[in-house]
Amino acid sequence: MTSTTTELADFQRVLGQLRSSANALRARYGDDPAVRRIQNDLERLDIDAAELAAVVPAPRRETGVGQGEVVMVPDTPYDPSLWEDADDEGIGGQGRS
């Protein structure tokens, strides 16, 4: 079983649990508009899950450090002119009138 199949099966299992809970709510609250909306939402999720089952997932793209990308950080001090007009957080504009 592929990862995607497992993820979809997990989703459908949880959806079944939600449907069971929604049926319990319907038994408790009757045909309340909120209960009908919940059941409509579950029907929509069923439709979307069925559509998703027919789609071939895009391959995962792993990015960032640790995935073959090396980020060099220099050991030399930064040029102080980079901070010339910067304000210290919380202190305000020092030296300005």
mmCIF file as gemmi writes it, N, C-alpha and C atoms, coordinates in Angstrom:
data_model
loop_
_atom_site.group_PDB
_atom_site.id
_atom_site.type_symbol
_atom_site.label_atom_id
_atom_site.label_alt_id
_atom_site.label_comp_id
_atom_site.label_asym_id
_atom_site.label_entity_id
_atom_site.label_seq_id
_atom_site.pdbx_PDB_ins_code
_atom_site.Cartn_x
_atom_site.Cartn_y
_atom_site.Cartn_z
_atom_site.occupancy
_atom_site.B_iso_or_equiv
_atom_site.pdbx_formal_charge
_atom_site.auth_seq_id
_atom_site.auth_asym_id
_atom_site.pdbx_PDB_model_num
ATOM 1 N N . MET Axp A 1 ? 0.844 -1.173 0 1 0 ? 1 A 1
ATOM 2 C CA . MET Axp A 1 ? 0 0 0 1 0 ? 1 A 1
ATOM 3 C C . MET Axp A 1 ? 0.892 1.24 0 1 0 ? 1 A 1
ATOM 4 N N . THR Axp A 2 ? 0.632 2.184 -0.875 1 0 ? 2 A 1
ATOM 5 C CA . THR Axp A 2 ? 1.468 3.372 -0.948 1 0 ? 2 A 1
ATOM 6 C C . THR Axp A 2 ? 1.093 4.347 0.156 1 0 ? 2 A 1
ATOM 7 N N . SER Axp A 3 ? 1.962 5.334 0.35 1 0 ? 3 A 1
ATOM 8 C CA . SER Axp A 3 ? 1.721 6.345 1.37 1 0 ? 3 A 1
ATOM 9 C C . SER Axp A 3 ? 0.41 7.082 1.106 1 0 ? 3 A 1
ATOM 10 N N . THR Axp A 4 ? 0.158 7.426 -0.156 1 0 ? 4 A 1
ATOM 11 C CA . THR Axp A 4 ? -1.059 8.162 -0.506 1 0 ? 4 A 1
ATOM 12 C C . THR Axp A 4 ? -2.291 7.325 -0.212 1 0 ? 4 A 1
ATOM 13 N N . THR Axp A 5 ? -2.245 6.044 -0.541 1 0 ? 5 A 1
ATOM 14 C CA . THR Axp A 5 ? -3.365 5.159 -0.27 1 0 ? 5 A 1
ATOM 15 C C . THR Axp A 5 ? -3.616 5.081 1.227 1 0 ? 5 A 1
ATOM 16 N N . THR Axp A 6 ? -2.55 5.006 2.005 1 0 ? 6 A 1
ATOM 17 C CA . THR Axp A 6 ? -2.672 4.955 3.457 1 0 ? 6 A 1
ATOM 18 C C . THR Axp A 6 ? -3.276 6.248 3.986 1 0 ? 6 A 1
ATOM 19 N N . GLU Axp A 7 ? -2.819 7.387 3.476 1 0 ? 7 A 1
ATOM 20 C CA . GLU Axp A 7 ? -3.353 8.672 3.929 1 0 ? 7 A 1
ATOM 21 C C . GLU Axp A 7 ? -4.83 8.791 3.599 1 0 ? 7 A 1
ATOM 22 N N . LEU Axp A 8 ? -5.209 8.368 2.403 1 0 ? 8 A 1
ATOM 23 C CA . LEU Axp A 8 ? -6.606 8.437 1.998 1 0 ? 8 A 1
ATOM 24 C C . LEU Axp A 8 ? -7.459 7.465 2.811 1 0 ? 8 A 1
ATOM 25 N N . ALA Axp A 9 ? -6.927 6.279 3.081 1 0 ? 9 A 1
ATOM 26 C CA . ALA Axp A 9 ? -7.657 5.311 3.903 1 0 ? 9 A 1
ATOM 27 C C . ALA Axp A 9 ? -7.85 5.847 5.321 1 0 ? 9 A 1
ATOM 28 N N . ASP Axp A 10 ? -6.821 6.498 5.867 1 0 ? 10 A 1
ATOM 29 C CA . ASP Axp A 10 ? -6.942 7.116 7.195 1 0 ? 10 A 1
ATOM 30 C C . ASP Axp A 10 ? -8.025 8.194 7.18 1 0 ? 10 A 1
ATOM 31 N N . PHE Axp A 11 ? -8.024 9.016 6.131 1 0 ? 11 A 1
ATOM 32 C CA . PHE Axp A 11 ? -9.023 10.07 6.012 1 0 ? 11 A 1
ATOM 33 C C . PHE Axp A 11 ? -10.429 9.477 5.965 1 0 ? 11 A 1
ATOM 34 N N . GLN Axp A 12 ? -10.612 8.435 5.158 1 0 ? 12 A 1
ATOM 35 C CA . GLN Axp A 12 ? -11.93 7.822 5.03 1 0 ? 12 A 1
ATOM 36 C C . GLN Axp A 12 ? -12.365 7.154 6.34 1 0 ? 12 A 1
ATOM 37 N N . ARG Axp A 13 ? -11.404 6.611 7.083 1 0 ? 13 A 1
ATOM 38 C CA . ARG Axp A 13 ? -11.726 6.012 8.385 1 0 ? 13 A 1
ATOM 39 C C . ARG Axp A 13 ? -12.227 7.092 9.353 1 0 ? 13 A 1
ATOM 40 N N . VAL Axp A 14 ? -11.518 8.216 9.394 1 0 ? 14 A 1
ATOM 41 C CA . VAL Axp A 14 ? -11.918 9.315 10.272 1 0 ? 14 A 1
ATOM 42 C C . VAL Axp A 14 ? -13.256 9.894 9.823 1 0 ? 14 A 1
ATOM 43 N N . LEU Axp A 15 ? -13.464 9.965 8.523 1 0 ? 15 A 1
ATOM 44 C CA . LEU Axp A 15 ? -14.731 10.448 7.985 1 0 ? 15 A 1
ATOM 45 C C . LEU Axp A 15 ? -15.881 9.536 8.43 1 0 ? 15 A 1
ATOM 46 N N . GLY Axp A 16 ? -15.643 8.237 8.458 1 0 ? 16 A 1
ATOM 47 C CA . GLY Axp A 16 ? -16.649 7.294 8.952 1 0 ? 16 A 1
ATOM 48 C C . GLY Axp A 16 ? -16.961 7.531 10.424 1 0 ? 16 A 1
ATOM 49 N N . GLN Axp A 17 ? -15.918 7.839 11.212 1 0 ? 17 A 1
ATOM 50 C CA . GLN Axp A 17 ? -16.133 8.146 12.625 1 0 ? 17 A 1
ATOM 51 C C . GLN Axp A 17 ? -16.951 9.432 12.782 1 0 ? 17 A 1
ATOM 52 N N . LEU Axp A 18 ? -16.649 10.426 11.953 1 0 ? 18 A 1
ATOM 53 C CA . LEU Axp A 18 ? -17.421 11.672 11.982 1 0 ? 18 A 1
ATOM 54 C C . LEU Axp A 18 ? -18.881 11.419 11.614 1 0 ? 18 A 1
ATOM 55 N N . ARG Axp A 19 ? -19.084 10.571 10.615 1 0 ? 19 A 1
ATOM 56 C CA . ARG Axp A 19 ? -20.447 10.261 10.196 1 0 ? 19 A 1
ATOM 57 C C . ARG Axp A 19 ? -21.21 9.59 11.349 1 0 ? 19 A 1
ATOM 58 N N . SER Axp A 20 ? -20.552 8.704 12.06 1 0 ? 20 A 1
ATOM 59 C CA . SER Axp A 20 ? -21.185 8.044 13.202 1 0 ? 20 A 1
ATOM 60 C C . SER Axp A 20 ? -21.55 9.066 14.285 1 0 ? 20 A 1
ATOM 61 N N . SER Axp A 21 ? -20.649 10.004 14.537 1 0 ? 21 A 1
ATOM 62 C CA . SER Axp A 21 ? -20.927 11.057 15.523 1 0 ? 21 A 1
ATOM 63 C C . SER Axp A 21 ? -22.058 11.957 15.055 1 0 ? 21 A 1
ATOM 64 N N . ALA Axp A 22 ? -22.085 12.267 13.76 1 0 ? 22 A 1
ATOM 65 C CA . ALA Axp A 22 ? -23.157 13.102 13.214 1 0 ? 22 A 1
ATOM 66 C C . ALA Axp A 22 ? -24.504 12.397 13.336 1 0 ? 22 A 1
ATOM 67 N N . ASN Axp A 23 ? -24.523 11.092 13.139 1 0 ? 23 A 1
ATOM 68 C CA . ASN Axp A 23 ? -25.769 10.336 13.303 1 0 ? 23 A 1
ATOM 69 C C . ASN Axp A 23 ? -26.226 10.366 14.756 1 0 ? 23 A 1
ATOM 70 N N . ALA Axp A 24 ? -25.271 10.321 15.677 1 0 ? 24 A 1
ATOM 71 C CA . ALA Axp A 24 ? -25.624 10.414 17.099 1 0 ? 24 A 1
ATOM 72 C C . ALA Axp A 24 ? -26.191 11.803 17.417 1 0 ? 24 A 1
ATOM 73 N N . LEU Axp A 25 ? -25.617 12.829 16.804 1 0 ? 25 A 1
ATOM 74 C CA . LEU Axp A 25 ? -26.146 14.18 16.991 1 0 ? 25 A 1
ATOM 75 C C . LEU Axp A 25 ? -27.561 14.301 16.443 1 0 ? 25 A 1
ATOM 76 N N . ARG Axp A 26 ? -27.783 13.69 15.287 1 0 ? 26 A 1
ATOM 77 C CA . ARG Axp A 26 ? -29.128 13.733 14.687 1 0 ? 26 A 1
ATOM 78 C C . ARG Axp A 26 ? -30.135 13.031 15.59 1 0 ? 26 A 1
ATOM 79 N N . ALA Axp A 27 ? -29.726 11.915 16.208 1 0 ? 27 A 1
ATOM 80 C CA . ALA Axp A 27 ? -30.618 11.202 17.129 1 0 ? 27 A 1
ATOM 81 C C . ALA Axp A 27 ? -30.91 12.061 18.364 1 0 ? 27 A 1
ATOM 82 N N . ARG Axp A 28 ? -29.932 12.847 18.781 1 0 ? 28 A 1
ATOM 83 C CA . ARG Axp A 28 ? -30.091 13.679 19.988 1 0 ? 28 A 1
ATOM 84 C C . ARG Axp A 28 ? -30.841 14.973 19.699 1 0 ? 28 A 1
ATOM 85 N N . TYR Axp A 29 ? -30.496 15.657 18.582 1 0 ? 29 A 1
ATOM 86 C CA . TYR Axp A 29 ? -31.043 16.982 18.298 1 0 ? 29 A 1
ATOM 87 C C . TYR Axp A 29 ? -32.116 16.999 17.208 1 0 ? 29 A 1
ATOM 88 N N . GLY Axp A 30 ? -32.332 15.868 16.583 1 0 ? 30 A 1
ATOM 89 C CA . GLY Axp A 30 ? -33.346 15.808 15.537 1 0 ? 30 A 1
ATOM 90 C C . GLY Axp A 30 ? -32.882 16.467 14.255 1 0 ? 30 A 1
ATOM 91 N N . ASP Axp A 31 ? -33.841 17.022 13.515 1 0 ? 31 A 1
ATOM 92 C CA . ASP Axp A 31 ? -33.556 17.595 12.201 1 0 ? 31 A 1
ATOM 93 C C . ASP Axp A 31 ? -33.223 19.088 12.305 1 0 ? 31 A 1
ATOM 94 N N . ASP Axp A 32 ? -32.383 19.422 13.263 1 0 ? 32 A 1
ATOM 95 C CA . ASP Axp A 32 ? -31.964 20.807 13.478 1 0 ? 32 A 1
ATOM 96 C C . ASP Axp A 32 ? -31.138 21.292 12.281 1 0 ? 32 A 1
ATOM 97 N N . PRO Axp A 33 ? -31.253 22.574 11.914 1 0 ? 33 A 1
ATOM 98 C CA . PRO Axp A 33 ? -30.472 23.078 10.776 1 0 ? 33 A 1
ATOM 99 C C . PRO Axp A 33 ? -28.957 22.867 10.933 1 0 ? 33 A 1
ATOM 100 N N . ALA Axp A 34 ? -28.441 22.99 12.137 1 0 ? 34 A 1
ATOM 101 C CA . ALA Axp A 34 ? -27.002 22.782 12.347 1 0 ? 34 A 1
ATOM 102 C C . ALA Axp A 34 ? -26.62 21.329 12.054 1 0 ? 34 A 1
ATOM 103 N N . VAL Axp A 35 ? -27.474 20.399 12.452 1 0 ? 35 A 1
ATOM 104 C CA . VAL Axp A 35 ? -27.207 18.979 12.185 1 0 ? 35 A 1
ATOM 105 C C . VAL Axp A 35 ? -27.26 18.716 10.681 1 0 ? 35 A 1
ATOM 106 N N . ARG Axp A 36 ? -28.225 19.327 9.989 1 0 ? 36 A 1
ATOM 107 C CA . ARG Axp A 36 ? -28.303 19.158 8.535 1 0 ? 36 A 1
ATOM 108 C C . ARG Axp A 36 ? -27.06 19.713 7.847 1 0 ? 36 A 1
ATOM 109 N N . ARG Axp A 37 ? -26.549 20.855 8.338 1 0 ? 37 A 1
ATOM 110 C CA . ARG Axp A 37 ? -25.33 21.427 7.738 1 0 ? 37 A 1
ATOM 111 C C . ARG Axp A 37 ? -24.137 20.501 7.959 1 0 ? 37 A 1
ATOM 112 N N . ILE Axp A 38 ? -24.033 19.926 9.146 1 0 ? 38 A 1
ATOM 113 C CA . ILE Axp A 38 ? -22.943 18.978 9.417 1 0 ? 38 A 1
ATOM 114 C C . ILE Axp A 38 ? -23.032 17.793 8.463 1 0 ? 38 A 1
ATOM 115 N N . GLN Axp A 39 ? -24.238 17.269 8.274 1 0 ? 39 A 1
ATOM 116 C CA . GLN Axp A 39 ? -24.387 16.131 7.373 1 0 ? 39 A 1
ATOM 117 C C . GLN Axp A 39 ? -24.104 16.525 5.925 1 0 ? 39 A 1
ATOM 118 N N . ASN Axp A 40 ? -24.472 17.725 5.534 1 0 ? 40 A 1
ATOM 119 C CA . ASN Axp A 40 ? -24.131 18.207 4.19 1 0 ? 40 A 1
ATOM 120 C C . ASN Axp A 40 ? -22.618 18.318 4.028 1 0 ? 40 A 1
ATOM 121 N N . ASP Axp A 41 ? -21.954 18.813 5.066 1 0 ? 41 A 1
ATOM 122 C CA . ASP Axp A 41 ? -20.491 18.917 5.019 1 0 ? 41 A 1
ATOM 123 C C . ASP Axp A 41 ? -19.858 17.538 4.868 1 0 ? 41 A 1
ATOM 124 N N . LEU Axp A 42 ? -20.388 16.554 5.572 1 0 ? 42 A 1
ATOM 125 C CA . LEU Axp A 42 ? -19.855 15.194 5.466 1 0 ? 42 A 1
ATOM 126 C C . LEU Axp A 42 ? -20.075 14.626 4.064 1 0 ? 42 A 1
ATOM 127 N N . GLU Axp A 43 ? -21.221 14.912 3.471 1 0 ? 43 A 1
ATOM 128 C CA . GLU Axp A 43 ? -21.462 14.462 2.097 1 0 ? 43 A 1
ATOM 129 C C . GLU Axp A 43 ? -20.468 15.104 1.136 1 0 ? 43 A 1
ATOM 130 N N . ARG Axp A 44 ? -20.184 16.377 1.34 1 0 ? 44 A 1
ATOM 131 C CA . ARG Axp A 44 ? -19.21 17.075 0.49 1 0 ? 44 A 1
ATOM 132 C C . ARG Axp A 44 ? -17.823 16.469 0.664 1 0 ? 44 A 1
ATOM 133 N N . LEU Axp A 45 ? -17.456 16.14 1.897 1 0 ? 45 A 1
ATOM 134 C CA . LEU Axp A 45 ? -16.163 15.501 2.133 1 0 ? 45 A 1
ATOM 135 C C . LEU Axp A 45 ? -16.092 14.129 1.459 1 0 ? 45 A 1
ATOM 136 N N . ASP Axp A 46 ? -17.199 13.398 1.468 1 0 ? 46 A 1
ATOM 137 C CA . ASP Axp A 46 ? -17.249 12.106 0.764 1 0 ? 46 A 1
ATOM 138 C C . ASP Axp A 46 ? -16.988 12.306 -0.729 1 0 ? 46 A 1
ATOM 139 N N . ILE Axp A 47 ? -17.645 13.303 -1.308 1 0 ? 47 A 1
ATOM 140 C CA . ILE Axp A 47 ? -17.467 13.587 -2.739 1 0 ? 47 A 1
ATOM 141 C C . ILE Axp A 47 ? -16.021 13.975 -3.031 1 0 ? 47 A 1
ATOM 142 N N . ASP Axp A 48 ? -15.461 14.861 -2.198 1 0 ? 48 A 1
ATOM 143 C CA . ASP Axp A 48 ? -14.08 15.304 -2.404 1 0 ? 48 A 1
ATOM 144 C C . ASP Axp A 48 ? -13.089 14.152 -2.242 1 0 ? 48 A 1
ATOM 145 N N . ALA Axp A 49 ? -13.32 13.281 -1.272 1 0 ? 49 A 1
ATOM 146 C CA . ALA Axp A 49 ? -12.431 12.134 -1.074 1 0 ? 49 A 1
ATOM 147 C C . ALA Axp A 49 ? -12.484 11.192 -2.276 1 0 ? 49 A 1
ATOM 148 N N . ALA Axp A 50 ? -13.67 11.005 -2.845 1 0 ? 50 A 1
ATOM 149 C CA . ALA Axp A 50 ? -13.8 10.159 -4.026 1 0 ? 50 A 1
ATOM 150 C C . ALA Axp A 50 ? -13.058 10.764 -5.213 1 0 ? 50 A 1
ATOM 151 N N . GLU Axp A 51 ? -13.155 12.093 -5.374 1 0 ? 51 A 1
ATOM 152 C CA . GLU Axp A 51 ? -12.411 12.763 -6.443 1 0 ? 51 A 1
ATOM 153 C C . GLU Axp A 51 ? -10.916 12.631 -6.226 1 0 ? 51 A 1
ATOM 154 N N . LEU Axp A 52 ? -10.496 12.776 -4.991 1 0 ? 52 A 1
ATOM 155 C CA . LEU Axp A 52 ? -9.073 12.696 -4.658 1 0 ? 52 A 1
ATOM 156 C C . LEU Axp A 52 ? -8.514 11.301 -4.923 1 0 ? 52 A 1
ATOM 157 N N . ALA Axp A 53 ? -9.33 10.286 -4.716 1 0 ? 53 A 1
ATOM 158 C CA . ALA Axp A 53 ? -8.879 8.913 -4.954 1 0 ? 53 A 1
ATOM 159 C C . ALA Axp A 53 ? -8.536 8.69 -6.426 1 0 ? 53 A 1
ATOM 160 N N . ALA Axp A 54 ? -9.132 9.493 -7.318 1 0 ? 54 A 1
ATOM 161 C CA . ALA Axp A 54 ? -8.888 9.333 -8.747 1 0 ? 54 A 1
ATOM 162 C C . ALA Axp A 54 ? -7.702 10.166 -9.244 1 0 ? 54 A 1
ATOM 163 N N . VAL Axp A 55 ? -7.138 10.999 -8.381 1 0 ? 55 A 1
ATOM 164 C CA . VAL Axp A 55 ? -6.05 11.893 -8.772 1 0 ? 55 A 1
ATOM 165 C C . VAL Axp A 55 ? -4.706 11.264 -8.414 1 0 ? 55 A 1
ATOM 166 N N . VAL Axp A 56 ? -3.759 11.407 -9.332 1 0 ? 56 A 1
ATOM 167 C CA . VAL Axp A 56 ? -2.396 10.962 -9.043 1 0 ? 56 A 1
ATOM 168 C C . VAL Axp A 56 ? -1.701 12.106 -8.308 1 0 ? 56 A 1
ATOM 169 N N . PRO Axp A 57 ? -1.212 11.843 -7.09 1 0 ? 57 A 1
ATOM 170 C CA . PRO Axp A 57 ? -0.608 12.923 -6.31 1 0 ? 57 A 1
ATOM 171 C C . PRO Axp A 57 ? 0.698 13.417 -6.936 1 0 ? 57 A 1
ATOM 172 N N . ALA Axp A 58 ? 0.962 14.687 -6.733 1 0 ? 58 A 1
ATOM 173 C CA . ALA Axp A 58 ? 2.225 15.273 -7.188 1 0 ? 58 A 1
ATOM 174 C C . ALA Axp A 58 ? 3.356 14.715 -6.33 1 0 ? 58 A 1
ATOM 175 N N . PRO Axp A 59 ? 4.527 14.53 -6.918 1 0 ? 59 A 1
ATOM 176 C CA . PRO Axp A 59 ? 5.644 14.031 -6.109 1 0 ? 59 A 1
ATOM 177 C C . PRO Axp A 59 ? 6.011 15.05 -5.04 1 0 ? 59 A 1
ATOM 178 N N . ARG Axp A 60 ? 6.434 14.539 -3.909 1 0 ? 60 A 1
ATOM 179 C CA . ARG Axp A 60 ? 6.842 15.424 -2.809 1 0 ? 60 A 1
ATOM 180 C C . ARG Axp A 60 ? 8.134 16.119 -3.17 1 0 ? 60 A 1
ATOM 181 N N . ARG Axp A 61 ? 8.176 17.396 -2.842 1 0 ? 61 A 1
ATOM 182 C CA . ARG Axp A 61 ? 9.396 18.171 -3.079 1 0 ? 61 A 1
ATOM 183 C C . ARG Axp A 61 ? 9.993 18.532 -1.729 1 0 ? 61 A 1
ATOM 184 N N . GLU Axp A 62 ? 11.141 17.997 -1.466 1 0 ? 62 A 1
ATOM 185 C CA . GLU Axp A 62 ? 11.852 18.289 -0.225 1 0 ? 62 A 1
ATOM 186 C C . GLU Axp A 62 ? 12.814 19.43 -0.494 1 0 ? 62 A 1
ATOM 187 N N . THR Axp A 63 ? 12.73 20.487 0.287 1 0 ? 63 A 1
ATOM 188 C CA . THR Axp A 63 ? 13.637 21.612 0.123 1 0 ? 63 A 1
ATOM 189 C C . THR Axp A 63 ? 14.194 22.004 1.478 1 0 ? 63 A 1
ATOM 190 N N . GLY Axp A 64 ? 15.257 22.77 1.426 1 0 ? 64 A 1
ATOM 191 C CA . GLY Axp A 64 ? 15.813 23.31 2.661 1 0 ? 64 A 1
ATOM 192 C C . GLY Axp A 64 ? 17.123 22.658 3.031 1 0 ? 64 A 1
ATOM 193 N N . VAL Axp A 65 ? 17.661 23.13 4.115 1 0 ? 65 A 1
ATOM 194 C CA . VAL Axp A 65 ? 18.93 22.612 4.611 1 0 ? 65 A 1
ATOM 195 C C . VAL Axp A 65 ? 18.74 21.156 5.013 1 0 ? 65 A 1
ATOM 196 N N . GLY Axp A 66 ? 19.721 20.364 4.736 1 0 ? 66 A 1
ATOM 197 C CA . GLY Axp A 66 ? 19.629 18.945 5.041 1 0 ? 66 A 1
ATOM 198 C C . GLY Axp A 66 ? 19.195 18.137 3.844 1 0 ? 66 A 1
ATOM 199 N N . GLN Axp A 67 ? 18.834 18.798 2.785 1 0 ? 67 A 1
ATOM 200 C CA . GLN Axp A 67 ? 18.401 18.118 1.568 1 0 ? 67 A 1
ATOM 201 C C . GLN Axp A 67 ? 19.403 18.355 0.453 1 0 ? 67 A 1
ATOM 202 N N . GLY Axp A 68 ? 20.688 18.481 0.806 1 0 ? 68 A 1
ATOM 203 C CA . GLY Axp A 68 ? 21.716 18.679 -0.198 1 0 ? 68 A 1
ATOM 204 C C . GLY Axp A 68 ? 22.075 20.136 -0.4 1 0 ? 68 A 1
ATOM 205 N N . GLU Axp A 69 ? 21.354 21.044 0.212 1 0 ? 69 A 1
ATOM 206 C CA . GLU Axp A 69 ? 21.63 22.466 0.081 1 0 ? 69 A 1
ATOM 207 C C . GLU Axp A 69 ? 22.519 22.905 1.243 1 0 ? 69 A 1
ATOM 208 N N . VAL Axp A 70 ? 23.674 23.476 0.905 1 0 ? 70 A 1
ATOM 209 C CA . VAL Axp A 70 ? 24.612 23.917 1.93 1 0 ? 70 A 1
ATOM 210 C C . VAL Axp A 70 ? 24.536 25.436 2.044 1 0 ? 70 A 1
ATOM 211 N N . VAL Axp A 71 ? 24.376 25.909 3.25 1 0 ? 71 A 1
ATOM 212 C CA . VAL Axp A 71 ? 24.334 27.343 3.505 1 0 ? 71 A 1
ATOM 213 C C . VAL Axp A 71 ? 25.592 27.713 4.262 1 0 ? 71 A 1
ATOM 214 N N . MET Axp A 72 ? 26.382 28.578 3.649 1 0 ? 72 A 1
ATOM 215 C CA . MET Axp A 72 ? 27.631 29.015 4.281 1 0 ? 72 A 1
ATOM 216 C C . MET Axp A 72 ? 27.359 30.254 5.133 1 0 ? 72 A 1
ATOM 217 N N . VAL Axp A 73 ? 27.797 30.231 6.381 1 0 ? 73 A 1
ATOM 218 C CA . VAL Axp A 73 ? 27.682 31.374 7.27 1 0 ? 73 A 1
ATOM 219 C C . VAL Axp A 73 ? 29.101 31.814 7.599 1 0 ? 73 A 1
ATOM 220 N N . PRO Axp A 74 ? 29.465 33.046 7.242 1 0 ? 74 A 1
ATOM 221 C CA . PRO Axp A 74 ? 30.845 33.483 7.459 1 0 ? 74 A 1
ATOM 222 C C . PRO Axp A 74 ? 31.153 33.677 8.945 1 0 ? 74 A 1
ATOM 223 N N . ASP Axp A 75 ? 32.43 33.452 9.283 1 0 ? 75 A 1
ATOM 224 C CA . ASP Axp A 75 ? 32.888 33.655 10.658 1 0 ? 75 A 1
ATOM 225 C C . ASP Axp A 75 ? 33.341 35.092 10.895 1 0 ? 75 A 1
ATOM 226 N N . THR Axp A 76 ? 33.502 35.844 9.845 1 0 ? 76 A 1
ATOM 227 C CA . THR Axp A 76 ? 33.999 37.217 9.968 1 0 ? 76 A 1
ATOM 228 C C . THR Axp A 76 ? 32.894 38.128 10.483 1 0 ? 76 A 1
ATOM 229 N N . PRO Axp A 77 ? 33.269 39.2 11.202 1 0 ? 77 A 1
ATOM 230 C CA . PRO Axp A 77 ? 32.247 40.131 11.69 1 0 ? 77 A 1
ATOM 231 C C . PRO Axp A 77 ? 31.562 40.851 10.527 1 0 ? 77 A 1
ATOM 232 N N . TYR Axp A 78 ? 30.329 41.246 10.75 1 0 ? 78 A 1
ATOM 233 C CA . TYR Axp A 78 ? 29.593 41.994 9.738 1 0 ? 78 A 1
ATOM 234 C C . TYR Axp A 78 ? 30.138 43.412 9.651 1 0 ? 78 A 1
ATOM 235 N N . ASP Axp A 79 ? 29.982 44.009 8.516 1 0 ? 79 A 1
ATOM 236 C CA . ASP Axp A 79 ? 30.383 45.393 8.285 1 0 ? 79 A 1
ATOM 237 C C . ASP Axp A 79 ? 29.482 46.294 9.134 1 0 ? 79 A 1
ATOM 238 N N . PRO Axp A 80 ? 30.048 47.103 10.042 1 0 ? 80 A 1
ATOM 239 C CA . PRO Axp A 80 ? 29.219 47.959 10.907 1 0 ? 80 A 1
ATOM 240 C C . PRO Axp A 80 ? 28.367 48.959 10.13 1 0 ? 80 A 1
ATOM 241 N N . SER Axp A 81 ? 28.736 49.294 8.91 1 0 ? 81 A 1
ATOM 242 C CA . SER Axp A 81 ? 27.936 50.241 8.138 1 0 ? 81 A 1
ATOM 243 C C . SER Axp A 81 ? 26.565 49.664 7.773 1 0 ? 81 A 1
ATOM 244 N N . LEU Axp A 82 ? 26.413 48.342 7.861 1 0 ? 82 A 1
ATOM 245 C CA . LEU Axp A 82 ? 25.115 47.731 7.605 1 0 ? 82 A 1
ATOM 246 C C . LEU Axp A 82 ? 24.077 48.194 8.622 1 0 ? 82 A 1
ATOM 247 N N . TRP Axp A 83 ? 24.537 48.53 9.819 1 0 ? 83 A 1
ATOM 248 C CA . TRP Axp A 83 ? 23.637 48.876 10.918 1 0 ? 83 A 1
ATOM 249 C C . TRP Axp A 83 ? 23.593 50.381 11.186 1 0 ? 83 A 1
ATOM 250 N N . GLU Axp A 84 ? 24.196 51.165 10.315 1 0 ? 84 A 1
ATOM 251 C CA . GLU Axp A 84 ? 24.359 52.592 10.541 1 0 ? 84 A 1
ATOM 252 C C . GLU Axp A 84 ? 23.062 53.339 10.856 1 0 ? 84 A 1
ATOM 253 N N . ASP Axp A 85 ? 22.03 53.17 10.079 1 0 ? 85 A 1
ATOM 254 C CA . ASP Axp A 85 ? 20.781 53.898 10.289 1 0 ? 85 A 1
ATOM 255 C C . ASP Axp A 85 ? 19.694 53.049 10.949 1 0 ? 85 A 1
ATOM 256 N N . ALA Axp A 86 ? 20.064 51.915 11.518 1 0 ? 86 A 1
ATOM 257 C CA . ALA Axp A 86 ? 19.074 51.021 12.118 1 0 ? 86 A 1
ATOM 258 C C . ALA Axp A 86 ? 18.78 51.445 13.555 1 0 ? 86 A 1
ATOM 259 N N . ASP Axp A 87 ? 17.542 51.241 13.993 1 0 ? 87 A 1
ATOM 260 C CA . ASP Axp A 87 ? 17.146 51.518 15.369 1 0 ? 87 A 1
ATOM 261 C C . ASP Axp A 87 ? 17.203 50.22 16.159 1 0 ? 87 A 1
ATOM 262 N N . ASP Axp A 88 ? 17.584 50.327 17.421 1 0 ? 88 A 1
ATOM 263 C CA . ASP Axp A 88 ? 17.514 49.178 18.309 1 0 ? 88 A 1
ATOM 264 C C . ASP Axp A 88 ? 16.06 48.985 18.702 1 0 ? 88 A 1
ATOM 265 N N . GLU Axp A 89 ? 15.594 47.746 18.647 1 0 ? 89 A 1
ATOM 266 C CA . GLU Axp A 89 ? 14.199 47.48 19.005 1 0 ? 89 A 1
ATOM 267 C C . GLU Axp A 89 ? 13.954 47.877 20.452 1 0 ? 89 A 1
ATOM 268 N N . GLY Axp A 90 ? 12.873 48.597 20.664 1 0 ? 90 A 1
ATOM 269 C CA . GLY Axp A 90 ? 12.496 48.976 22.012 1 0 ? 90 A 1
ATOM 270 C C . GLY Axp A 90 ? 13.193 50.219 22.528 1 0 ? 90 A 1
ATOM 271 N N . ILE Axp A 91 ? 14.236 50.676 21.864 1 0 ? 91 A 1
ATOM 272 C CA . ILE Axp A 91 ? 14.975 51.837 22.338 1 0 ? 91 A 1
ATOM 273 C C . ILE Axp A 91 ? 14.544 53.084 21.574 1 0 ? 91 A 1
ATOM 274 N N . GLY Axp A 92 ? 14.229 52.955 20.332 1 0 ? 92 A 1
ATOM 275 C CA . GLY Axp A 92 ? 13.818 54.095 19.524 1 0 ? 92 A 1
ATOM 276 C C . GLY Axp A 92 ? 14.986 54.646 18.742 1 0 ? 92 A 1
ATOM 277 N N . GLY Axp A 93 ? 14.751 55.731 18.106 1 0 ? 93 A 1
ATOM 278 C CA . GLY Axp A 93 ? 15.778 56.346 17.253 1 0 ? 93 A 1
ATOM 279 C C . GLY Axp A 93 ? 16.782 57.125 18.074 1 0 ? 93 A 1
ATOM 280 N N . GLN Axp A 94 ? 17.874 56.496 18.42 1 0 ? 94 A 1
ATOM 281 C CA . GLN Axp A 94 ? 18.895 57.19 19.201 1 0 ? 94 A 1
ATOM 282 C C . GLN Axp A 94 ? 19.703 58.105 18.3 1 0 ? 94 A 1
ATOM 283 N N . GLY Axp A 95 ? 20.062 59.238 18.824 1 0 ? 95 A 1
ATOM 284 C CA . GLY Axp A 95 ? 20.891 60.161 18.073 1 0 ? 95 A 1
ATOM 285 C C . GLY Axp A 95 ? 20.086 60.981 17.084 1 0 ? 95 A 1
ATOM 286 N N . ARG Axp A 96 ? 18.789 60.822 17.084 1 0 ? 96 A 1
ATOM 287 C CA . ARG Axp A 96 ? 17.941 61.599 16.175 1 0 ? 96 A 1
ATOM 288 C C . ARG Axp A 96 ? 17.229 62.685 16.98 1 0 ? 96 A 1
ATOM 289 N N . SER Axp A 97 ? 17.054 63.821 16.344 1 0 ? 97 A 1
ATOM 290 C CA . SER Axp A 97 ? 16.359 64.879 17.068 1 0 ? 97 A 1
ATOM 291 C C . SER Axp A 97 ? 14.951 65.06 16.597 1 0 ? 97 A 1
